[in-house]
Each structure stands twice: as structure tokens, then as C-alpha cells.
Amino acid sequence: SKATVSVLNWNSALTMKKEICSFSGLPIHPGHGKRYVPSMVISTKPVLPFGTAKACTLFLKKRNPRKIRWTVGYRRMMKKGNQEEMQRRRAKKIKKSANRAYAGADVETIQKRRAEKPADRKAARSAALAEVKDRKAKAKKAGKK
């Protein structure tokens, strides 16, 4: 299967078949480029299209297209040139406040606690701690007697 890209020409009735360069990944317009048929090794791809002689030479030198800056492979790997993605911003996540009861507290008590002022909450906490201390002290006295 050949890697082809169909592009609409200025006349919408005509379509142009473009091949993709095996090395650079750039489109090859009809009548351009070079084809290479590996004869020494049995290849899975019988014919390799190249856009330029430079691409063919680099392929034959076994250069990695992902390390050569002007190739599509390099630009994809380095995430270059995607203008649409750069302009798009991530939407901020909206916190959903679900009002539902859970382990030992129903919705009304949760809402009351949220509505409390910090000073009231502090006073209630200190009163609860004082009560716990009294209980422990009474338990100690009962244990000593």
C-alpha cells in the first residue's frame, strides 16, 4: 500500500495524488522526487519514494530521521509547529460541591457546620476537649479509689 495524500487543487474537479517521502515525511508532488528500490535486501516495502536526493542519501547513510531537524519525524518528536494546540488553553476544572450525607452526618448538620463562624467552631472544640479531659480525670480518680 502506497502512502498517498489527496489534496484538492484550485479546480475542485481535479485531485492531486501526493506521496509521502519515506525519510522526511514531507509530501512529494506529482512529477517530483526520486524512487529507490532496494535490490540487495528483500524489503517489506519494494519501492521507497524520496522527495529529494538529500533525503535519499541520508536514508542510505542510515541516518535517523528523528534526529534530523528538518524532517517531520523530528518536528513531531519535539512537538514543534502545532499552532492550534499552542493557542488552545486548558479549561479550568470546576469544583462540584455535592451536598450529600456520609458516615454519621446528614446534610443539615454538614450545612450548619459550614455556616458556623470560625470563632464559634473554636469555642465548641475547646468545650468538647475540656469535657473529654474532665471525663479522663474522673476515670483516673475512680480507678485510684
N, C-alpha and C positions, 0 to 999 in steps of 0.2 A: 504494500500500500504506500502510495506516494504522499508526502506531506504537502498538501496544497492549500492555498488560501484563495477564496474567491472574493474579488473586490469589484464593486460597481464602478464602471467607467463614467465619464461625463455623459455619455449616451446610455440611458438606463436599460436599453435593449441589449447592449453588449456587456459581457462579463469577462474579466481578465483572470486567467488562472496563474497564480503565483506559487512558486515552490519556496520552500524554506531551506536556507543554507544549513548543511549538516554540521558545520563548525560554529558559525557565528549566530545562527538562529534568525538572521535578517531575511526579509523577503527577496526573492530573485524574480525580476520581471521577465516576461517572455522575450527571448532573443538575447538574453544576457547570461552571464555565469559560465560555469565550466562543470563538466560531469567527470567523475572519476570512477573507474571500475577496478576494484582490487583483484588482481589476477593471481597473485602468489598464494593468498589465503582464501579459503572458502568462507565467504562472508554471509551474514544473515541478510544484509542489505546489499543487493547486487550492484546498484548504481548509487553513488553518493553525489548529490548536487552541491556545488560550492558557488557562492556569489562572486568571489574574486580569487585571483591567483594567490593572493596573500593568505586567504583562508585555507586554500588547498595545501599550500606549503606548510603552514603551521600545523595542519592536520597530519601531514606526512612526517613532520618532525615530532609527532606525538605530544604536542603541547596541550595542556588542559584549558579548554575554552573558559572555564570558570575563573581562571587566573589572569585572563587577558581582558583588559579594561573595556574595550570597545564591543565586546560580544554581549548578546542578550543574556546568556548564562551568567556572566559576571554581574550584570545590572540587576538581574533577578535575585542573585545570591546576596548582593549588598543592599537590596531594597532601594534602588535608585529610580527616579523618574516617574513615580506614581503620584501625579499631581492631585488626582481625585482623592486619594487616600490621605494625602497631607492636609488638604483643605477640610476634610470631614473631621469633626470633633466628636469625641465620645459623649454621649448623653449622660448626664449625672443620674446616678441611681436614686430613686425616690424611696424614702423610708415608708414602709407601710405599717401603720400603727393598728394592729389588730386588737380590739378590745374583747378578750375572751378570758374566761375563768381558767385557773390552773391550780394545781395541788394546794388545797387549804385556803384559797382566797377566791371569792366570787367577784364579778365585775364591779359591783357597787363599792366594795371595800378597796379595790385597787384604785378606782377613780377618786375616792376620798383621800387615800394616801398621796396620790399625785397632786391633789388640790391643796394639801397641807403646806403651811409655810415652814421653812427650814427651822425657825426658832421653836415652833410648836413641836416639830418632829424631834428636835434635840431634847426638849423638856420631857417628852413622852419616853424617849430612850433612857434618859438618866433616871427617871422614875422607875422604869422596868428593871434597870440594873440595881438600883437601891433595894427594890423588893427581893431580887434574887440574892443579894448579899445578906439581907435580913433572914431569909429562909435558910441560908447556909449557916449563919451564926446560930440560929435556933436549933438546927440539926446537930451542930457541934456540941451545944450545951446539953441537948437531950442525950447525946452519946456519952458525955463525961459523967452524967449523974448516975 
